[in-house]
Structures are given as C-alpha cells and as structure tokens.
Amino acid sequence: MKVHAPFHRRAFTLIELILVMALLVVVMAVISPSLGGFIRGRSLESEVRRFISLTHYAQARATHEGIAMRLWVDSEQRRYGLRSEYSFGVSGKDDREREYDLAPDIEIEVDERSWATLTGNRMALQDGWAAGQPVAGATRSRTERVLRFTPDGTIDETSPLGVFLRFQPQQGGNARRSGAVDPRDEVYVGQNLTRLRYEVQTNQIVATRR
C-alpha cells in the first residue's frame, strides 16, 4: 500500500505581503485622480439632467394647463423648484409643486441677465413677472430668482438667460472652495439661440455671454 506524503500548503511570506501592499498603494495613487473626476462628473451631470428635465416639465405643464409656470432658484438656500403662477385648487396652492435640494457638492448661480435687459425692453421689465411678483399660496425668498414660462410654453423675456451649476467640494464642514473654477467643474444651462428651451451651452458660448 502506497502512503502519500502529507500535503503542505505554502503561505505568503512577510516580504511578499509587503510587496503586494506597496503595489496596491501605487495603483490607488495612480487611479485616484481619475476616480475622483468620474465621481465629480457623475454628480454634476445628474444635477444638470434634473434641472433641464424640470424646465421641460415646466413648459409641458404651461402649454397643457394654459397657466404660466415659474421655475424658481434660490442660490443661498441651495434649492430650486417649480410652481404654477396661479392655482385653482381648493387649498389655493399648486398640488403638483416640485422642490429639490442641491446635491451636497453642487452649487447653483443664476445668470442675472435677460433678453429684456439686453434689448432694453423697459415695458417688459416694469411688468416684473420674473423679478418678483407674489404667487398665490407661496412665500418667496428675497434671494429667489425665477425662470418664467408663459402659457404657450415660451420663455418669458424677463427670465434669466441661464444658470451655472458647479461642483464645489466641501472643506472643513460647510466651508467652500474659493477662487477660479475648473472648466470641467462648471456647466452652463442657458437659453438656446431660438429662446425656445434651456439646454447645456458650450464654453465658447458662455465666454461670449460673460
């Protein structure tokens, strides 16, 4: 009868473990910048898509209901939303009002210019629809800015030209980074040339508007 020798499993030596750990550290150091850019890009892209989708929804509701819609943006409170200009509901409020908080690392800034200011249309500016007339059942913040969609779905000429959405990582609690913004960390959502909708603009178009 043949007796087999006992099987001995070979374990890793300390030197081999150290080499593997060193290799992992090198790999992580190489891919970390790319991974950070991927996460940053996904977060910003998600917020931009949500904002543009809300503008499309606002236009659809305006044309369907025949009532002007207001997409409001509050940069200081870090939120934006949608409500109708008038409501015929029992509560006196817009039952389909939308409100969103920005992602923790995303900031929004409204481009204060409008087609009315660029063309010098004083009559439109005096009406002040987008500038701040009160909405039934809603409390406006003094920092709130409004993108107004008329009952036929077009963009009111007093509405801001667009908004800047930026990736701003938090540093030390709620403290935020200051200084120049990397072009890859900023997206401008503005009115297209026909003023029919809001869409992502290229850096060249934004540069000419600033």
ABEGO torsion letter per residue (X at the ends): XBBBBBBBBBBBBAAAAAAAAAAAAAAAAAAAAAAAAAAAAAAAAAAAAAAAAAAAAAAAAAAAAGBBBBBBBBAAAGBBBBBBABBABAAGBBAABBBBBBBAABBBBBBABBAAAAAGBAAAAAAGAAAGBBBBGBBBBAABBBBBBBAAGBBBAABBAEBBBBBBBBBGEABBBBEBBBAAABBBBBBBAAGABBBBBBAAAAAAAX
